[in-house]
Amino acid sequence: MNAVQAFHRRSIHDRDQFWREESAQVHWETPFSQILDESKLPFAKWFVGGKTNLCFNAVDRWLDSRADQPALIWVSTEVNQEQTYTYRQLYQEVNAVAAMLRAQGVGQGDRVLIYMPMIPAAVFAMLACVRIGAIHSVVFGGFASVNLAQRIDDAAPKVIVCADAGSRGGKVTPYKNLLDKAISLSEHPPEKVIVVDRGLFAFEPVVGRDLDYATLRTQFNDAIVPVTWLESSAPSYVLYTSGTTGKPKGVQRDTGGYAVALASSMQRIFNGKPGDTFLCTSDIGWVVGHSYIVYGPLIGGQTTILYEGTPVRPDGGILWSLVERFKVNTMFSAPTAIRVLKKQDETLLKKYDLSSLRALYMAGEPLDEPTAKWIAEGLGKPIIDNYWQTETGWPILAGQPGIANVPTKFGSPSFPVYGFDVRVIDEQTGQDLGPNQKGVLAIVPPLPPGAMTTIWGDDARFVDTYFSTIPGRQVYSTFDWGLFDEDRYFFILGRTDDVINVAGHRLGTREIEESINCHAAVAESAVVGIADQLKGQVAVGFAVLKDPGLLDVAGATQRLESEIMKLVDEQLGAIARPARVRFVTTLPKTRSGKVLRRAIVAVCEGRDPGDLTTIEDPTALEQIKDSL
């Protein structure tokens, strides 16, 4: 057993003492009376009775020692702007936004929805919410109005903070117009909308509802808003993730457990210390952005870089140029970004001084061995794969150099992270499996500090979705296939359910199917995730038309495919657009009516579809094959 495995073992078998020690890395205004209340598993309450605050741990507590150290560096290659905020300046900005929200009646427990691009005001808004005990819900800027309206109705925010527009690859997306449409579709519209006007897209403010951020910022320039101390289990935020039922799931995060998990992970997993510089290329609309752009680095007393742009603009060396300029110590990116860079000039990998960089961390979708080898050799730096989910909030599996430097294996995210009791389980029998046996990756409760505590407003769905799928056992299912080898290195093999992962973005196939089915010519559809060398997976749709005769009309299917793509764009956003939509007369189903998705995926990827004894119409799979 190596040192990382021994550390993990202690976290499971000497849990209370282990987490008592880790909890010392954050400030507790009121000490906790109990490490863990597990009386109602799978619901777990960590650090019971303790009171703390995420904003205080991320900002206020560094004012004595790091007031003039850069806290947030914003770089935008989209609008060619940069801005650096010290911890003192960050404190001032966050207090101003907290005062703005308080002036609109926002208090503890109220929700604030944030629909923003990668700009500093988005970070200020997140920190301001947790400062006053409000619950933020950040929605990725790529989502369209229908998708956004669902989240508004579920969270019922008192206030929404948005921008006029975002930009990616030089293309402007008008957020404010999308938000206005979403609010018109919503049953629970906000009382106020605070708008950051970047001057990217002209819009008409809604009189009596919309407020200008810059005007409010001037009004509350010198405001100081006291921290609201929250009991450890109080919600900090809700972050929506796609589900197979079509309705997004609001992952609810606590306060104290999350603070401890992030403070600990910045040291143990990312091998960091106060004063380091951290570059994460994710988006604040995703969990990686929450944990490792905003909260983690700041709680760790580090400088965090907020980057608005792509990995190839102005050229494929932009990320390495940021490492050189800001002396980045730790970088966190996604395999998709690296696959994009493989198409660029390889000399860019050697052009910049990367001596400050200790390691490149990767997560978002499985990191294939060729990509890992390519970037490791190109940079001459350790590549540390890590695997986790929106639900867990921080890595489940990872190399952990802050504990010990243990060799990694290409294609493997290494070992379970401390606190996660990870098993590979037979989905039919519920039994634990041994080395090199494929099964469902599962976690024995309690989930560790920082993991989701429930689904917002739906405890029953939390239990049913995550803890009721393995026969005879109440364990958390990751819905991923995996195995571990004889050295107990873990490997992820792919999804077990119908959520697909496109360039690190999890998309529910049901949501895309519902959008396709809205087209007047479509009777039903099935969407599956197909392996893609660049994006990890791409969505491919198969649609059954109401009038099969259209299949014989020249140009009809091309026109319909174009219309369906546009429909998905309008309803869910471009990120959900299928790579292709093919047309068939029937979908392969079991006799009970269940679509044989795994068989469809296998055919699309040129693999054996396996046992088809339950298929209703064997010719249906042939149609899928022929349509390709």
Buried (B, 14 or more C-beta within 10 A) or exposed (E): EBEBBEBBEBBBEEBEEBBEEBBEBBBBEEEBEEBBBBEEBBBBBBBBBBBBBBBBBBBBBBBEEBBEBBBBBBBBBBBEEEEBBBBBBBBBBBBBBBBBBBBBEBEEEBBBBBBBBBBBBBBBBBBBBBBBBBBBBBBBBBBBBBBBBBBBBBBBBBBBBBBBBBBBEEEBBBBBBBBBBBBEBBEBBBEBBBBBBBEBBEBEBBEEBBBEBEEBBEEBEEBEBEBBBBBBBBBBBBBBBBBBEBBBBBBBBBBBBBBBBBBBBBBBBBBBEBEBBBBBBBBBBBBBBBBBBBBBBBBBBBBBBBBBBBBBEEEBBBBBBBBBBBBBBBBBBBBBBBBBBBEBEEEBBEBBEBEBBBBBBBBBBBBBEEBBEBBBEBBEBBBBBBBBBBBBBBBBBBBBBBBBBBEBBBBBBBBBBBBBBBBBBBBEEBBBBEEEEEBBBBBBBBBBBBBBBBBBEBBEBBBEBBBBBBEEBEBBBBBBBBBBEEBBBBBBEBBBBBBBBBBBBBBBBBBBBBBBBBBEBBBBBBBBBBBBEEBBBBBBBBBBBEEEEBEEEEEBBEEBBEBBBEBBBBBBBBBBBBBBBBBBEBBBBBEEEEBBBBBBBBBBEEEEBEEBEEBBBEEBBEBBEEBE
